[in-house]
Amino acid sequence: MSLPRLAVTSALVLSAALEGFAFAQELLPRALPAQSAVRALPLPPGAPARAAAGHRLIVKFRDELRARATAEGGLRSAAGADLGEAQRFASRLGLTFAPAIRLPESLLADLAARAAARSNRAQPDLAGMLYAGLPGATAEQLEAAGIALQQLHAVEYVEIETLGVPPPGDVAPTTPDLSGFQDYVGPDPGLDAVHAWSLGVTGAGIRLSDCEYGWVYTHEDLVDRDCHPEPGQTIHPVTVSLGWDEHGTAALGETSAVENAYGCSGAAHGAEVCTYPERSVEEGYRRLTCITHAIANSAPGDVVMLEMQAVGAGGDYAPAETSLSIHTVTRTGVDAGVVVVAAAGNGNQNLDGAPYATYLSWGDSGAIIVGAGSADLAHDKLSFSTYGSRVNVHGWGDWVFSLGYGDYAAYGGDKNQRYTAGFSGTSSATPFVAAACALIQEHALDTFGQPLAPEDLRDLLVATGVPQGTGGHIGPFPDLQAAFDTLFPPWSDLGLALAGQSGEPRLRGNGTLLAGEPWQLELENARPQAFALLVLGLTSVQLPFLGGTLVPSPDILCGLATDPSGGLVLGGIAPSGIVPGVSLCFQYWIDDAAGPQGAAASNAVACTTP
């Protein structure tokens, strides 16, 4: 259910005003998640054979123990706690331990401190997540070891990570301008990034990090953008051989393709771009590390996009956070003020179904989960999209025009000049929402001096979005103009009206004064069929002796007549050449014997030209 516009605006502005305010009180304790069944889930049918890479045990030790792996693969406690039971168990089975998040402990501690300060909640010991290696073990043996490990007093939870999960999606000669095919940047059925661009908002000042397998950095529409690849990590050659680097290229094409005279233009092309591979030459499979690193390097208000999925408890693809370790890191990131936007997955899983009861019991991670809907005004759920109450919003899940693949064209036969007209899945849907978040956050920074809290940004997208059509719940579709108008209303009410025979006449403005865009003034509750004088000026002043608001130096006076109901509508299309940044004030004065000195006045309204 959408909140009323005033309530949404007030709540978001108040939250923005309080963001970062430190309360000197004891941290709330961390609620421990329910342990889930330790299972080695296989990849669903249809996954590329070369993608399969087996399974891996992840063990999260209790926070207060500060369990760490030794250089020799053993186990120690940085807090001096007794880990004898776990050490003996590991020795008996031949388990060796290694950090699950391969980042400096100081970086993890800083992230936890930021999250605690903002959320007032105690944070998990992220360095206490360890890989437990069992060389040569079968999936059944890993399950048996994990079940036994989870019974130990020192262990918070154990899970088995499925490796090689596929992503959830499908220069000379001169390349023509293909941005006209990107109809998703326009108004409904698009997200209306064009409206944000018309206000000069492109995502500038916001960091957008993409976590997935790989990207073609040399693509002609990305080569002029510094994608800030994660230092020290090289995209794995298997990623390229599987074509999964095209997937990241297409995702960034939606959000970040350079605005130029050829190819595509990203919806948030002004945002800084950073990339974090989930498989690298140096570290192998590293999903948990790449997400944590992206979050740790992000400031409050920045956006981290998870272009990935996991094998869910229902046996098919679900959000990455159905893995408890990913859920843990995501919650920490959102607590630190980072916006996490994640694909729901392409498994048509019902997240409200029985297999996902344990997942739901962990609580809300704070991420914005994105489903896949149709590329039309219906906004119906697509058959493959995972769904349920935990899915917040949706984007187009088919027919998205972007970079990569080459099914539309490969100019000159060059991989760096490939374009697709069919990027699909929750993979194509997620960049819609990530771009919308970056655009809103830039405008929030400019307006309030700080970004929105992740929770408030999510609420705004849901409250102002276009309702979905048929199918399981995937949430509304983002509407940037509605979101901008709610959070940053172009019209303000200056008050105070002078009452006449029907009470106070009320005036409100709609639309913008952007060239080519419609605008409208609506007067109501005035004396019926009365002469009304519209006054337009650059400033206003309250005159206490009349009790009203007056435009003192009018530039335009327009005489009109109210209708039999006491209303009057005036509007049109804003002309070109309007000077930006000018506040225009409007007010009606109505011939009314019941008003002071024989006249009533509406409230005054003001609109700043974009």
C-alpha positions in Angstrom: 0.0 0.0 0.0 1.4 3.4 -1.0 1.7 6.0 1.7 0.0 9.4 1.1 2.3 11.8 -0.7 2.6 14.2 2.2 3.5 11.4 4.6 6.1 9.9 2.2 7.7 13.3 1.7 7.7 14.2 5.4 9.1 10.9 6.4 11.9 10.9 3.9 12.9 14.5 4.5 12.9 13.9 8.3 15.0 10.8 7.9 17.4 12.7 5.6 17.7 15.4 8.3 18.4 12.9 11.0 20.8 10.8 8.9 24.2 10.6 10.5 23.0 11.9 13.9 24.8 9.9 16.6 22.8 8.8 19.6 25.0 8.2 22.6 23.4 5.0 23.8 24.3 1.3 24.0 24.1 -0.7 20.8 21.1 -2.9 20.3 22.2 -6.6 20.4 22.5 -8.5 17.1 19.7 -11.0 16.5 21.3 -14.3 15.5 19.7 -15.9 12.3 18.1 -19.2 12.4 20.3 -22.0 11.1 19.2 -23.5 7.8 19.7 -27.1 6.6 23.2 -27.7 5.4 22.7 -28.9 1.8 24.9 -29.1 -1.3 22.4 -27.9 -3.9 23.2 -28.7 -7.5 22.9 -26.3 -10.4 19.4 -26.5 -12.0 19.1 -28.2 -15.4 20.1 -26.0 -18.3 23.2 -24.4 -16.6 26.3 -24.4 -18.8 28.3 -27.6 -18.2 31.6 -25.7 -17.9 30.1 -23.4 -15.3 29.8 -26.2 -12.7 32.6 -26.1 -10.2 31.3 -27.9 -7.2 30.7 -26.7 -3.6 32.5 -25.1 -0.7 31.8 -25.0 3.1 31.4 -21.6 4.7 31.5 -21.5 8.6 30.5 -18.4 10.5 31.9 -18.5 14.1 30.3 -16.7 17.0 31.1 -13.0 17.0 32.6 -12.9 20.5 35.1 -15.6 19.7 36.8 -13.7 16.9 37.8 -17.0 15.2 40.6 -16.6 12.6 42.4 -19.0 10.2 46.1 -19.5 10.8 48.6 -19.3 8.0 48.9 -23.1 8.2 45.1 -23.6 7.8 44.4 -24.1 11.5 42.1 -22.2 13.8 42.8 -19.6 16.5 40.8 -17.0 18.5 41.9 -13.4 18.3 40.0 -12.9 21.6 41.9 -15.6 23.4 38.8 -17.8 23.6 38.8 -21.6 23.9 38.3 -23.1 20.5 39.5 -26.6 21.5 36.3 -28.4 20.5 36.4 -26.9 17.0 40.1 -27.5 16.6 39.8 -31.1 17.6 36.9 -31.6 15.2 38.9 -30.1 12.4 41.9 -32.2 13.1 39.9 -35.4 13.2 38.3 -34.7 9.7 41.3 -33.1 8.1 39.6 -29.7 7.7 41.7 -26.6 6.9 40.5 -23.1 7.3 41.0 -19.9 5.2 39.3 -16.5 5.3 36.0 -16.4 3.4 36.4 -12.6 2.9 39.9 -11.9 1.6 40.1 -8.3 2.6 42.2 -6.5 5.3 40.6 -7.0 8.7 41.0 -3.2 9.3 38.7 -2.6 6.3 36.1 -5.0 7.7 36.3 -3.4 11.1 35.8 0.0 9.6 32.7 -1.2 7.7 31.3 -2.7 10.9 31.9 0.5 12.9 30.2 2.6 10.2 27.2 0.3 10.2 26.9 0.3 14.0 27.1 4.1 14.2 24.3 4.6 11.7 22.0 1.7 12.7 22.7 1.6 16.5 22.9 -2.2 16.1 25.8 -4.5 17.0 27.4 -5.8 13.8 28.6 -9.3 12.9 32.3 -10.3 13.0 32.7 -10.5 9.2 36.3 -11.8 9.6 34.8 -14.7 11.5 33.5 -16.2 8.3 35.9 -18.9 7.2 36.1 -21.5 4.4 36.4 -25.0 5.7 38.3 -27.1 3.2 38.0 -30.8 2.9 40.2 -32.0 0.0 38.6 -34.6 -2.3 35.2 -34.5 -0.5 32.1 -35.4 -2.3 28.9 -33.3 -1.9 27.5 -35.9 0.5 30.7 -35.7 2.6 30.6 -31.9 2.7 27.0 -32.1 3.9 28.0 -34.5 6.7 30.9 -32.3 7.8 28.8 -29.2 7.7 25.9 -30.7 9.7 28.4 -31.8 12.4 30.2 -28.4 12.4 26.9 -26.6 12.9 26.4 -28.5 16.1 29.5 -27.1 17.7 29.1 -24.5 20.4 31.5 -22.1 18.7 29.7 -22.1 15.4 26.9 -19.6 14.5 26.0 -21.3 11.2 27.3 -23.3 8.3 26.3 -23.2 4.7 27.5 -24.9 1.5 28.2 -22.5 -1.3 27.3 -23.6 -4.9 30.1 -22.5 -7.2 29.7 -21.5 -10.8 26.1 -20.2 -10.6 25.4 -18.5 -14.0 24.3 -14.9 -14.1 20.6 -14.3 -14.2 20.2 -13.3 -17.9 20.5 -14.2 -21.0 36.2 1.9 -33.2 35.9 1.6 -37.0 33.6 1.2 -38.8 31.4 4.0 -37.5 28.6 3.0 -35.2 25.3 4.9 -35.5 23.5 6.5 -32.7 21.4 3.6 -31.2 20.0 5.5 -28.2 16.6 5.7 -29.9 16.2 2.0 -29.3 16.6 2.6 -25.5 12.9 3.4 -25.1 13.2 2.3 -21.4 14.8 5.7 -20.6 11.6 7.5 -21.5 8.3 7.7 -19.6 6.0 4.7 -18.9 6.5 1.9 -19.9 10.0 3.2 -19.3 11.4 4.6 -16.0 11.6 8.2 -17.3 15.3 8.8 -16.8 14.8 11.5 -19.4 12.9 13.6 -16.8 15.9 13.4 -14.5 18.3 14.4 -17.3 16.0 17.4 -18.1 16.8 18.6 -14.6 20.5 18.1 -15.1 20.5 14.9 -13.0 22.7 12.1 -14.3 24.0 10.3 -11.2 27.0 12.5 -10.7 28.6 12.3 -7.2 27.2 8.7 -6.7 29.4 5.6 -6.9 27.7 2.6 -8.7 29.5 -0.7 -8.2 28.6 -3.8 -10.2 29.3 -7.3 -8.7 29.3 -10.1 -11.3 31.6 -12.2 -13.4 33.1 -9.9 -16.0 32.9 -7.0 -18.4 34.3 -6.0 -21.8 36.1 -2.9 -20.7 37.3 -2.2 -24.3 33.8 -1.9 -25.7 33.5 1.3 -27.6 30.8 2.7 -25.3 32.7 1.9 -22.2 36.3 2.4 -23.2 36.1 6.2 -22.5 34.8 5.5 -19.0 37.1 4.5 -16.2 35.3 1.5 -14.8 37.7 1.3 -11.8 38.3 -2.4 -11.9 38.9 -3.9 -8.5 42.7 -3.7 -7.9 44.6 -6.9 -7.9 41.9 -9.0 -9.6 41.9 -10.3 -13.2 38.7 -11.6 -14.8 39.0 -15.3 -15.1 39.4 -16.7 -18.7 36.5 -19.1 -18.2 34.2 -16.1 -17.7 35.3 -14.9 -21.2 34.9 -18.4 -22.8 31.4 -18.6 -21.4 30.5 -15.2 -22.7 29.7 -13.9 -19.2 31.8 -10.8 -19.7 29.1 -9.8 -22.2 26.6 -10.0 -19.4 28.4 -7.3 -17.3 28.8 -5.3 -20.5 25.1 -5.3 -21.1 24.3 -4.4 -17.5 26.6 -1.4 -17.6 25.2 -0.4 -21.0 21.9 0.2 -19.3 23.4 2.2 -16.4 26.6 3.7 -17.6 27.3 3.7 -21.3 29.0 6.9 -22.2 26.7 9.7 -23.6 28.2 10.4 -27.0 27.1 10.4 -30.7 27.1 6.6 -31.1 25.9 3.5 -29.5 23.9 3.7 -26.2 23.6 6.2 -23.3 23.4 4.8 -19.8 20.4 6.0 -17.7 22.8 7.1 -14.9 25.8 7.9 -17.1 27.1 10.6 -14.7 27.7 8.1 -11.9 31.2 6.8 -11.1 31.5 3.1 -12.1 33.4 0.4 -10.2 33.5 -3.3 -11.0 34.1 -6.3 -8.7 34.5 -9.8 -10.3 33.1 -12.8 -8.4 35.6 -15.1 -10.1 39.2 -14.0 -10.7 42.5 -15.6 -11.7 44.1 -14.6 -8.3 41.4 -15.8 -5.9 39.1 -18.1 -7.9 35.4 -18.0 -6.8 35.0 -15.0 -4.5 31.4 -13.9 -4.5 31.4 -13.1 -0.8 34.6 -11.1 -1.0 33.7 -9.1 -4.1 30.4 -8.0 -2.5 32.0 -7.1 0.8 34.7 -5.1 -1.0 32.2 -3.2 -3.1 30.2 -2.3 0.1 33.3 -1.4 2.2 34.5 1.0 -0.5 31.1 2.7 -0.8 30.0 5.8 1.1 26.4 6.2 2.4 24.1 6.7 -0.5 26.3 4.9 -3.0 24.8 2.0 -5.0 26.0 -1.6 -5.1 24.4 -3.8 -7.8 24.3 -7.6 -7.4 24.0 -9.0 -10.9 23.9 -12.6 -9.7 21.6 -15.3 -8.3 21.9 -18.3 -6.0 20.5 -21.8 -6.1 17.6 -21.3 -3.7 16.1 -23.8 -1.2 13.4 -24.5 -3.7 15.9 -26.0 -6.1 16.0 -23.2 -8.7 17.4 -19.6 -8.9 16.6 -17.1 -6.2 18.3 -13.9 -4.8 22.0 -14.1 -3.9 21.0 -13.3 -0.3 19.2 -16.6 0.2 22.8 -17.5 1.1 23.1 -16.6 4.7 26.7 -15.2 4.4 25.5 -12.9 1.6 22.5 -11.8 3.7 24.8 -11.1 6.6 27.1 -8.8 4.5 24.2 -7.1 2.8 22.6 -6.2 6.1 25.9 -4.8 7.3 26.2 -2.7 4.2 22.7 -1.3 4.4 23.2 -0.5 8.1 26.2 1.5 6.9 24.0 3.5 4.5 24.9 1.7 1.3 22.1 1.0 -1.2 22.2 -2.6 -2.3 20.1 -3.5 -5.4 19.9 -7.2 -6.2 18.4 -9.5 -8.8 15.6 -11.7 -7.6 16.8 -14.6 -9.8 15.4 -16.4 -12.8 14.0 -19.5 -11.1 10.3 -18.6 -10.8 10.6 -19.3 -7.0 7.9 -18.2 -4.6 9.9 -16.6 -1.8 6.7 -16.8 0.4 6.7 -20.6 0.0 7.6 -23.2 2.6 11.2 -23.8 1.3 12.0 -20.2 2.0 10.6 -19.9 5.5 14.0 -20.0 7.1 15.3 -17.3 4.7 12.3 -15.0 5.6 13.0 -15.7 9.3 16.4 -14.0 9.0 14.5 -10.7 8.5 14.9 -7.9 6.0 18.4 -7.5 4.7 17.5 -3.9 3.6 18.4 -4.7 -0.1 16.1 -3.7 -2.9 15.2 -7.0 -4.6 14.3 -6.7 -8.3 11.9 -8.9 -10.2 11.4 -9.1 -14.0 8.3 -7.7 -15.7 7.1 -7.2 -19.3 8.5 -4.4 -21.5 5.1 -2.8 -21.9 2.4 -0.8 -20.1 1.0 -4.0 -18.6 4.1 -4.6 -16.4 3.1 -8.2 -16.0 5.4 -10.7 -14.1 7.5 -12.7 -16.6 7.2 -16.5 -16.2 10.8 -17.0 -15.1 11.0 -14.3 -12.5 11.3 -15.2 -8.8 8.6 -13.5 -6.8 7.0 -13.0 -3.4 6.6 -10.3 -0.8 10.3 -9.9 -0.4 10.6 -8.7 -4.0 10.3 -4.9 -3.9 10.2 -3.5 -7.5 10.7 -4.8 -11.0 12.3 -3.7 -14.3 12.0 -4.9 -17.9 13.0 -8.6 -18.1 13.1 -8.8 -21.9 13.7 -6.9 -25.0 16.2 -4.5 -23.4 18.6 -2.8 -25.9 22.1 -2.5 -24.6 25.8 -3.3 -25.2 27.3 -6.7 -25.9 26.3 -10.1 -27.3 25.9 -8.9 -31.0 22.5 -10.3 -31.7 21.4 -6.8 -33.0 24.7 -5.9 -34.6 28.5 -6.4 -34.4 29.9 -3.5 -36.4 33.0 -4.5 -38.3 32.7 -8.0 -36.7 34.3 -6.4 -33.6 33.5 -7.7 -30.1 34.0 -4.1 -29.0 31.2 -3.0 -31.2 28.5 -5.6 -30.3 25.0 -4.5 -29.4 22.0 -6.5 -28.3 18.2 -6.0 -28.6 17.3 -8.8 -26.3 19.1 -8.5 -23.0 16.8 -10.2 -20.5 16.1 -11.8 -17.2 16.3 -10.3 -13.7 19.7 -9.3 -15.0 18.3 -6.7 -17.4 15.7 -5.6 -14.8 18.2 -4.9 -12.0 20.1 -2.1 -13.8 16.8 -0.2 -14.2 16.5 0.1 -10.5 20.2 0.7 -9.8 20.2 3.6 -12.3 17.0 5.0 -10.7 18.6 4.9 -7.3 21.7 6.7 -8.5 19.7 9.5 -10.1 17.5 10.0 -7.0 20.5 10.0 -4.7 22.3 12.7 -6.8 19.2 15.0 -6.6 18.9 14.3 -2.8 22.6 15.3 -2.3 22.0 18.5 -4.3 18.7 19.3 -2.4 19.3 18.1 1.2 23.1 18.0 1.3 23.0 14.2 1.9 21.6 11.1 0.3 18.5 9.2 1.3 18.7 6.3 3.7 18.5 3.0 1.8 15.3 2.1 3.5 13.7 5.4 2.6 14.8 5.2 -1.0 13.2 1.8 -1.3 10.0 3.1 0.2 10.0 6.0 -2.2 10.4 3.7 -5.3 7.6 1.4 -4.0 5.2 4.3 -3.1 5.6 6.2 -6.4 6.0 3.3 -8.8 3.6 2.1 -11.5 1.7 -0.9 -10.2 2.5 -4.3 -11.6 0.0 -6.2 -13.7 -0.6 -10.0 -13.5 1.4 -12.7 -11.9 3.1 -13.3 -8.6 4.3 -10.3 -6.6 7.2 -8.5 -8.2 6.3 -5.0 -6.9 5.8 -1.8 -8.9 7.9 -0.4 -11.7 10.0 2.7 -11.0 8.5 6.1 -12.1 11.3 8.7 -11.7 9.1 11.7 -12.4 6.6 10.6 -9.7 9.5 9.9 -7.3 11.1 13.3 -8.1 7.8 15.1 -7.7 7.1 13.4 -4.4 10.5 14.0 -2.9 11.4 17.3 -4.6 8.0 18.9 -5.4 8.4 21.7 -8.0 5.5 23.6 -6.5 5.4 25.1 -3.0 2.4 26.6 -1.2 3.2 30.1 0.1 -0.2 30.7 1.8 -2.2 32.7 3.1 -5.6 32.9 1.4 -8.3 35.5 2.0 -11.8 33.9 2.5 -14.8 34.8 0.4 -18.4 33.6 0.4 -17.3 29.9 -0.1 -14.4 30.1 2.3 -10.7 30.2 1.2 -10.1 29.8 -2.5 -7.4 27.1 -3.1 -4.8 27.2 -5.8 -2.4 24.4 -6.7 0.1 23.9 -9.5 0.9 20.7 -11.4 3.7 19.7 -13.8 6.9 21.6 -14.4 7.9 24.7 -16.3 10.4 22.8 -18.3 10.3 23.7 -22.0 7.9 21.4 -23.9 6.4 20.0 -20.7 2.7 20.5 -19.7 1.8 22.7 -16.7 -1.4 23.5 -15.0 -2.9 25.9 -12.4 -6.1 24.7 -10.7 -8.3 27.1 -8.7 -11.2 25.8 -6.6 -13.6 27.0 -3.9 -13.8 30.5 -5.3 -17.1 32.5 -5.9 -18.9 30.9 -8.8 -18.9 32.8 -12.1 -16.8 35.6 -10.7 -14.1 37.7 -12.3 -10.7 36.4 -11.2 -7.4 38.1 -11.8 -4.3 35.9 -12.1 -1.2 37.7 -10.8 2.3 36.4 -11.7 5.5 37.9 -10.3 9.0 37.0 -9.2 8.5 37.6 -5.4 5.8 37.5 -2.8 5.2 39.1 0.5 2.7 38.5 3.3 0.6 41.6 4.1 -0.5 41.2 7.8 -3.2 43.9 7.6 -5.0 41.9 4.9 -4.0 38.5 6.2 -3.0 37.2 2.8 -0.2 36.7 0.4 0.3 39.2 -2.4 2.5 39.3 -5.5 3.8 42.8 -5.1 5.4 43.5 -8.5 3.3 41.6 -11.1 4.8 40.9 -14.5 1.6 39.4 -15.8 -2.0 40.2 -15.1 -4.7 37.9 -16.7 -8.4 38.4 -16.2 -10.5 35.2 -16.3 -13.9 33.9 -15.0 -14.6 31.1 -12.6 -17.0 28.3 -13.6 -20.4 27.6 -12.0 -18.6 25.4 -9.3 -16.2 28.2 -8.4 -13.3 26.5 -10.2 -10.8 27.6 -12.9 -8.2 25.6 -14.8 -5.4 27.3 -16.7 -2.5 25.4 -18.4 -0.5 24.7 -21.4 2.9 23.7 -22.7 5.9 25.6 -21.3 7.7 27.5 -24.0 11.4 27.3 -24.8 13.7 30.0 -23.6 12.5 30.1 -20.0 15.4 31.1 -17.8 16.3 28.3 -15.3 16.5 28.7 -11.6 13.8 31.5 -11.4 11.0 31.2 -8.8 7.7 32.3 -10.2 4.8 33.1 -7.9 1.1 32.8 -8.8 -2.1 34.0 -7.1 -5.7 34.7 -8.0 -7.7 37.7 -6.7 -11.5 37.1 -7.0 -14.3 39.6 -7.1 -16.2 38.7 -3.9 -18.3 41.0 -1.8 -17.8 38.6 1.2 -14.1 39.1 1.1 -12.0 41.9 2.8 -12.5 45.1 0.8 -14.7 43.3 -1.7 -12.2 40.7 -2.8 -11.1 37.2 -1.9 -7.6 35.8 -2.7 -6.3 32.3 -3.2 -3.2 31.1 -1.5 -0.1 31.9 -3.6 2.0 29.1 -5.1 5.5 29.1 -6.4 7.4 27.0 -8.9 11.2 27.2 -9.6 12.0 26.8 -13.3 14.2 23.8 -14.0 
